[in-house]
Amino acid sequence: MKRMGALQVQTPKMFEGFNSMGKAAKRNGALDEKTKELIALGIAISTRCDSCIGFHVKSLVRLGTTRAELCEALEMIAYMGGGPSIAYGAKALEAFDEFQTT
C-alpha cells in the first residue's frame, strides 16, 4: 500500500482514472461484485501480481467470501494456470487468512 500511495502522490490523475474505471467495472449488474472480484483474483494470480492478489483478496473478505468459496475458486484458477497458479493461489489463501483476522 505504501508503494502505491507514493505513486499516487506523483500521478493523481492516473489514479483518478483507474479508480473510476474500477468503480464502473465493479458495479452490480448481471454479475455481482463478489463474482467480479473472484474473476479479478484469477487474473491477478495468472499474471503473478502480488499487489493485485492482496487488493482483490481484501475485497473478497469485505464482501463476505468464505474460505470454502475462495478455495473452490483457487481450484479453478489452478486448473487453468497450472503450477505457478497453485503457488500464487497459496499466497492468496495466506492473505485471506491474514485479512480474516484483522
Secondary structure, 3 states (H helix, E strand, C coil): CHHHHHHHHHCHHHHHHHHHHHHHHHCCCCCCHHHHHHHHHHHHHHCCCHHHHHHHHHHHHHCCCCHHHHHHHHHHHHHHHHHHHHHHHHHHHHHHHHHHHC
